[in-house]
Amino acid sequence: MYLKGKHAIVTGGGTGIGLAIARALVSEGAEVTITGRRIEVLKEVADPGMHPLVMDITDEAQVRDVTAAAVAARGPIQICVANAGIAEGRKLHKTSGEFWRKIMATNLDGSFYTVRESLHSMLGTDWGRVIVISSITGLRGAGGAGAYSASKHGVIGMVRSFAEDFIGGPYTFNSICPGYVDTPIVTRNTDSIKDRTGVSADEARDVMVNINRHKRLIKPEEVAAAALWLCNPLCESVNGSEVEIAGGPL
């Protein structure tokens, strides 16, 4: 229970990776604010120690106000997990400015707002962890996913820079870069690939599975274990780094 008494916030905490991370943090004693756009989903999954709040990370004012409300209710945020994001792909010649901005507004801008607002209260404490969920596409790119990959590259650069801002202090900033994880995003992408290419559902799913080096989908709990490790008091020297979870070297 090394996180007992710590207040964490996890965006996109109602499903997939975010939910797994929230549960892992609670298991070590943290009180966890989980956010998302659908209160019914958040309430349905919220275990004891998890506190649901509606928050659209693309709305700067809403991120500020909801984060402040969470701090007022449960104290300063000492663990910030910026997880919420969208994974949609289009080839370059089919990428409109509107689509590009939608991806950036969620994955990059939303992560920035989340970290910045959480940091306001964290700076009044003597310990803090900031974790942003990026992707292996933030390290190597991916065909048909230029906007998504650019947003995830941006996340990594942002985290590295924030780590430099506070290096030597009690706060660490790291990103986690998973391959394809067994979440509802994979289900949606399976349907999208199937519809676009005419292949079967199994073949569409295999497109994603085979990108992971070990040829299987990653469990959300594997990503949660990495987040929990970064929150361990003995990980204070892991800072400005990317934790790759892709079944093998890229």
KOLSETOR-806893 format. One record per residue (C-alpha): x, y, z; residue number from 1; residue in one letter. Coordinates in steps of 0.001 Angstrom, whole numbers. Example, Ala and Ser with C-alpha at 12.3 -4.5 7.8 and 13.67 -1.06 7.14 Angstrom:
<sites>
{x:12300 y:-4500 z:7800 i:1 aa:a}
{x:13670 y:-1060 z:7140 i:2 aa:s}
</sites>
This chain:
<sites>
{x:0 y:0 z:0 i:1 aa:m}
{x:2832 y:2408 z:-848 i:2 aa:y}
{x:405 y:4891 z:-2434 i:3 aa:l}
{x:-1850 y:5194 z:591 i:4 aa:k}
{x:-2922 y:8789 z:1058 i:5 aa:g}
{x:-1967 y:9769 z:-2496 i:6 aa:k}
{x:-4540 y:11333 z:-4835 i:7 aa:h}
{x:-4315 y:10272 z:-8471 i:8 aa:a}
{x:-6187 y:11398 z:-11553 i:9 aa:i}
{x:-6607 y:9124 z:-14574 i:10 aa:v}
{x:-8193 y:10498 z:-17726 i:11 aa:t}
{x:-10106 y:8055 z:-19862 i:12 aa:g}
{x:-10472 y:6035 z:-16678 i:13 aa:g}
{x:-13709 y:4285 z:-17570 i:14 aa:g}
{x:-12403 y:1729 z:-20049 i:15 aa:t}
{x:-9334 y:-120 z:-21291 i:16 aa:g}
{x:-5883 y:1025 z:-20207 i:17 aa:i}
{x:-7181 y:3876 z:-18037 i:18 aa:g}
{x:-9482 y:1607 z:-16056 i:19 aa:l}
{x:-6724 y:-964 z:-15545 i:20 aa:a}
{x:-4356 y:1752 z:-14291 i:21 aa:i}
{x:-6982 y:3208 z:-11957 i:22 aa:a}
{x:-7620 y:-203 z:-10427 i:23 aa:r}
{x:-3893 y:-838 z:-10017 i:24 aa:a}
{x:-3428 y:2495 z:-8223 i:25 aa:l}
{x:-6367 y:1778 z:-5912 i:26 aa:v}
{x:-4856 y:-1628 z:-5103 i:27 aa:s}
{x:-1833 y:205 z:-3655 i:28 aa:e}
{x:-3952 y:2562 z:-1574 i:29 aa:g}
{x:-4415 y:5619 z:-3792 i:30 aa:a}
{x:-7659 y:7563 z:-4065 i:31 aa:e}
{x:-8263 y:7869 z:-7798 i:32 aa:v}
{x:-10308 y:10435 z:-9676 i:33 aa:t}
{x:-11342 y:8856 z:-12979 i:34 aa:i}
{x:-12557 y:11100 z:-15767 i:35 aa:t}
{x:-14275 y:10633 z:-19084 i:36 aa:g}
{x:-17071 y:12065 z:-21170 i:37 aa:r}
{x:-19792 y:9591 z:-20108 i:38 aa:r}
{x:-20721 y:9590 z:-16448 i:39 aa:i}
{x:-22776 y:6409 z:-16767 i:40 aa:e}
{x:-19726 y:4461 z:-17934 i:41 aa:v}
{x:-17567 y:5872 z:-15139 i:42 aa:l}
{x:-20132 y:5107 z:-12440 i:43 aa:k}
{x:-20657 y:1583 z:-13699 i:44 aa:e}
{x:-16983 y:631 z:-13374 i:45 aa:v}
{x:-16014 y:2702 z:-10337 i:46 aa:a}
{x:-14741 y:495 z:-7521 i:47 aa:d}
{x:-14287 y:1726 z:-3933 i:48 aa:p}
{x:-11532 y:4310 z:-4022 i:49 aa:g}
{x:-12423 y:5462 z:-7550 i:50 aa:m}
{x:-14255 y:8766 z:-7942 i:51 aa:h}
{x:-15900 y:9555 z:-11308 i:52 aa:p}
{x:-16022 y:13040 z:-12813 i:53 aa:l}
{x:-17074 y:14092 z:-16309 i:54 aa:v}
{x:-14301 y:15886 z:-18171 i:55 aa:m}
{x:-13667 y:16532 z:-21854 i:56 aa:d}
{x:-9893 y:16876 z:-22150 i:57 aa:i}
{x:-10186 y:18964 z:-25325 i:58 aa:t}
{x:-11958 y:21715 z:-23341 i:59 aa:d}
{x:-9253 y:23721 z:-21564 i:60 aa:e}
{x:-11639 y:25487 z:-19205 i:61 aa:a}
{x:-13355 y:22243 z:-18278 i:62 aa:q}
{x:-10048 y:20530 z:-17532 i:63 aa:v}
{x:-9117 y:23430 z:-15270 i:64 aa:r}
{x:-12450 y:23459 z:-13413 i:65 aa:d}
{x:-12858 y:19692 z:-13023 i:66 aa:v}
{x:-9264 y:19247 z:-11870 i:67 aa:t}
{x:-9778 y:22010 z:-9312 i:68 aa:a}
{x:-12944 y:20279 z:-8086 i:69 aa:a}
{x:-11063 y:16992 z:-7690 i:70 aa:a}
{x:-8328 y:18750 z:-5701 i:71 aa:v}
{x:-10910 y:20438 z:-3486 i:72 aa:a}
{x:-12536 y:17079 z:-2769 i:73 aa:a}
{x:-9484 y:14832 z:-2322 i:74 aa:r}
{x:-6414 y:17014 z:-1940 i:75 aa:g}
{x:-3493 y:17760 z:-4235 i:76 aa:p}
{x:-2924 y:15494 z:-7204 i:77 aa:i}
{x:338 y:13609 z:-6784 i:78 aa:q}
{x:-150 y:11088 z:-9587 i:79 aa:i}
{x:-1311 y:12319 z:-12969 i:80 aa:c}
{x:-2017 y:9742 z:-15668 i:81 aa:v}
{x:-2914 y:11429 z:-18968 i:82 aa:a}
{x:-4379 y:8430 z:-20744 i:83 aa:n}
{x:-7406 y:9667 z:-22683 i:84 aa:a}
{x:-6975 y:9758 z:-26442 i:85 aa:g}
{x:-8325 y:8651 z:-29785 i:86 aa:i}
{x:-6801 y:6257 z:-32300 i:87 aa:a}
{x:-7989 y:6922 z:-35836 i:88 aa:e}
{x:-6018 y:6653 z:-39024 i:89 aa:g}
{x:-6145 y:8132 z:-42535 i:90 aa:r}
{x:-3638 y:8167 z:-45336 i:91 aa:k}
{x:-1987 y:11495 z:-46077 i:92 aa:l}
{x:-4081 y:12423 z:-49113 i:93 aa:h}
{x:-7271 y:11717 z:-47148 i:94 aa:k}
{x:-6258 y:13705 z:-44065 i:95 aa:t}
{x:-8250 y:16908 z:-43834 i:96 aa:s}
{x:-7275 y:19831 z:-41640 i:97 aa:g}
{x:-10338 y:19125 z:-39516 i:98 aa:e}
{x:-9282 y:15512 z:-38942 i:99 aa:f}
{x:-5708 y:16559 z:-38120 i:100 aa:w}
{x:-6882 y:19089 z:-35554 i:101 aa:r}
{x:-9278 y:16587 z:-33946 i:102 aa:k}
{x:-6441 y:14146 z:-33326 i:103 aa:i}
{x:-4080 y:16844 z:-32039 i:104 aa:m}
{x:-6737 y:18467 z:-29853 i:105 aa:a}
{x:-7355 y:15195 z:-28046 i:106 aa:t}
{x:-4049 y:13371 z:-27930 i:107 aa:n}
{x:-1604 y:16264 z:-27615 i:108 aa:l}
{x:-3502 y:19330 z:-26420 i:109 aa:d}
{x:-5626 y:17256 z:-24032 i:110 aa:g}
{x:-2569 y:15641 z:-22479 i:111 aa:s}
{x:-953 y:19053 z:-22068 i:112 aa:f}
{x:-4021 y:20522 z:-20329 i:113 aa:y}
{x:-4265 y:17501 z:-18035 i:114 aa:t}
{x:-625 y:17607 z:-16961 i:115 aa:v}
{x:-506 y:21372 z:-16531 i:116 aa:r}
{x:-3614 y:21576 z:-14369 i:117 aa:e}
{x:-2596 y:18597 z:-12243 i:118 aa:s}
{x:824 y:20116 z:-11692 i:119 aa:l}
{x:-609 y:23233 z:-10061 i:120 aa:h}
{x:-1482 y:21274 z:-6919 i:121 aa:s}
{x:1370 y:18747 z:-7228 i:122 aa:m}
{x:3931 y:21543 z:-6872 i:123 aa:l}
{x:2707 y:22129 z:-3333 i:124 aa:g}
{x:3767 y:18618 z:-2328 i:125 aa:t}
{x:7092 y:16843 z:-1906 i:126 aa:d}
{x:6452 y:13966 z:-4345 i:127 aa:w}
{x:4740 y:13495 z:-7693 i:128 aa:g}
{x:4480 y:11268 z:-10743 i:129 aa:r}
{x:3318 y:12299 z:-14201 i:130 aa:v}
{x:2665 y:9521 z:-16714 i:131 aa:i}
{x:1391 y:10109 z:-20243 i:132 aa:v}
{x:233 y:7236 z:-22419 i:133 aa:i}
{x:1872 y:7500 z:-25828 i:134 aa:s}
{x:2257 y:4597 z:-28293 i:135 aa:s}
{x:4885 y:2675 z:-30208 i:136 aa:i}
{x:3779 y:4811 z:-33154 i:137 aa:t}
{x:5188 y:7748 z:-31193 i:138 aa:g}
{x:8591 y:6110 z:-31574 i:139 aa:l}
{x:8540 y:4738 z:-35101 i:140 aa:r}
{x:5529 y:6019 z:-37044 i:141 aa:g}
{x:2890 y:3910 z:-38769 i:142 aa:a}
{x:1485 y:3808 z:-42273 i:143 aa:g}
{x:-1939 y:5357 z:-42613 i:144 aa:g}
{x:-1695 y:7028 z:-39214 i:145 aa:a}
{x:264 y:10232 z:-39782 i:146 aa:g}
{x:-1859 y:12431 z:-37535 i:147 aa:a}
{x:-2037 y:9861 z:-34754 i:148 aa:y}
{x:1676 y:9130 z:-34928 i:149 aa:s}
{x:2555 y:12835 z:-34948 i:150 aa:a}
{x:397 y:13421 z:-31872 i:151 aa:s}
{x:2109 y:10581 z:-30023 i:152 aa:k}
{x:5578 y:11776 z:-31065 i:153 aa:h}
{x:4528 y:15164 z:-29700 i:154 aa:g}
{x:3515 y:13619 z:-26396 i:155 aa:v}
{x:6963 y:12076 z:-25991 i:156 aa:i}
{x:8727 y:15363 z:-26750 i:157 aa:g}
{x:6463 y:17172 z:-24324 i:158 aa:m}
{x:7150 y:14703 z:-21526 i:159 aa:v}
{x:10918 y:14802 z:-22096 i:160 aa:r}
{x:10856 y:18591 z:-21924 i:161 aa:s}
{x:8750 y:18722 z:-18755 i:162 aa:f}
{x:11182 y:16284 z:-17156 i:163 aa:a}
{x:13998 y:18733 z:-17942 i:164 aa:e}
{x:12004 y:21565 z:-16384 i:165 aa:d}
{x:11897 y:19783 z:-13017 i:166 aa:f}
{x:14977 y:17554 z:-13133 i:167 aa:i}
{x:16517 y:16954 z:-9724 i:168 aa:g}
{x:13240 y:17655 z:-7971 i:169 aa:g}
{x:10718 y:15267 z:-6417 i:170 aa:p}
{x:8557 y:14967 z:-9547 i:171 aa:y}
{x:9113 y:12604 z:-12468 i:172 aa:t}
{x:7675 y:12689 z:-15986 i:173 aa:f}
{x:7549 y:9577 z:-18169 i:174 aa:n}
{x:5572 y:8158 z:-21049 i:175 aa:s}
{x:4418 y:4620 z:-21715 i:176 aa:i}
{x:4460 y:3412 z:-25308 i:177 aa:c}
{x:2304 y:323 z:-25812 i:178 aa:p}
{x:1717 y:-1591 z:-29003 i:179 aa:g}
{x:-1788 y:-2824 z:-29745 i:180 aa:y}
{x:-3641 y:-3430 z:-26479 i:181 aa:v}
{x:-6767 y:-5564 z:-26106 i:182 aa:d}
{x:-9232 y:-2701 z:-25593 i:183 aa:t}
{x:-12413 y:-1417 z:-27278 i:184 aa:p}
{x:-10154 y:579 z:-29640 i:185 aa:i}
{x:-9003 y:-2690 z:-31211 i:186 aa:v}
{x:-12618 y:-3731 z:-31685 i:187 aa:t}
{x:-13447 y:-453 z:-33403 i:188 aa:r}
{x:-10339 y:-631 z:-35570 i:189 aa:n}
{x:-11166 y:-4222 z:-36528 i:190 aa:t}
{x:-14523 y:-3089 z:-37857 i:191 aa:d}
{x:-12914 y:-145 z:-39666 i:192 aa:s}
{x:-10266 y:-2288 z:-41375 i:193 aa:i}
{x:-12838 y:-4892 z:-42318 i:194 aa:k}
{x:-15139 y:-2295 z:-43856 i:195 aa:d}
{x:-12336 y:-540 z:-45753 i:196 aa:r}
{x:-10599 y:-3605 z:-47137 i:197 aa:t}
{x:-13258 y:-6296 z:-47333 i:198 aa:g}
{x:-11245 y:-8801 z:-45282 i:199 aa:v}
{x:-12757 y:-10941 z:-42535 i:200 aa:s}
{x:-12893 y:-9786 z:-38911 i:201 aa:a}
{x:-10160 y:-12274 z:-37970 i:202 aa:d}
{x:-7920 y:-11048 z:-40776 i:203 aa:e}
{x:-8541 y:-7427 z:-39784 i:204 aa:a}
{x:-7666 y:-8199 z:-36164 i:205 aa:r}
{x:-4512 y:-10020 z:-37261 i:206 aa:d}
{x:-3303 y:-6821 z:-38940 i:207 aa:v}
{x:-2984 y:-5285 z:-35480 i:208 aa:m}
{x:-1893 y:-8413 z:-33630 i:209 aa:v}
{x:1000 y:-8956 z:-36024 i:210 aa:n}
{x:2373 y:-5454 z:-35448 i:211 aa:i}
{x:3197 y:-6503 z:-31871 i:212 aa:n}
{x:6532 y:-8300 z:-31929 i:213 aa:r}
{x:5273 y:-11299 z:-29939 i:214 aa:h}
{x:2206 y:-11630 z:-32188 i:215 aa:k}
{x:-452 y:-11212 z:-29532 i:216 aa:r}
{x:-2468 y:-8373 z:-28107 i:217 aa:l}
{x:-1150 y:-6759 z:-24948 i:218 aa:i}
{x:-3303 y:-6963 z:-21826 i:219 aa:k}
{x:-4362 y:-3615 z:-20286 i:220 aa:p}
{x:-3033 y:-4944 z:-16986 i:221 aa:e}
{x:471 y:-5132 z:-18491 i:222 aa:e}
{x:370 y:-1394 z:-19131 i:223 aa:v}
{x:-1081 y:-802 z:-15670 i:224 aa:a}
{x:1814 y:-2735 z:-14119 i:225 aa:a}
{x:4271 y:-401 z:-15858 i:226 aa:a}
{x:2407 y:2654 z:-14568 i:227 aa:a}
{x:2426 y:1244 z:-11045 i:228 aa:l}
{x:6167 y:603 z:-11316 i:229 aa:w}
{x:6769 y:4237 z:-12309 i:230 aa:l}
{x:4879 y:5284 z:-9180 i:231 aa:c}
{x:7081 y:3175 z:-6925 i:232 aa:n}
{x:9159 y:5328 z:-4561 i:233 aa:p}
{x:12259 y:3447 z:-5789 i:234 aa:l}
{x:11709 y:4682 z:-9356 i:235 aa:c}
{x:12660 y:8276 z:-8636 i:236 aa:e}
{x:15607 y:8054 z:-11074 i:237 aa:s}
{x:13393 y:7002 z:-13993 i:238 aa:v}
{x:12618 y:10370 z:-15519 i:239 aa:n}
{x:12075 y:11697 z:-19028 i:240 aa:g}
{x:11914 y:8140 z:-20339 i:241 aa:s}
{x:9689 y:6025 z:-22575 i:242 aa:e}
{x:8597 y:2603 z:-21359 i:243 aa:v}
{x:8061 y:408 z:-24430 i:244 aa:e}
{x:5503 y:-2391 z:-24175 i:245 aa:i}
{x:5457 y:-3990 z:-27594 i:246 aa:a}
{x:6402 y:-7636 z:-27161 i:247 aa:g}
{x:9983 y:-7118 z:-28279 i:248 aa:g}
{x:12441 y:-4516 z:-29563 i:249 aa:p}
{x:11125 y:-2147 z:-32201 i:250 aa:l}
</sites>
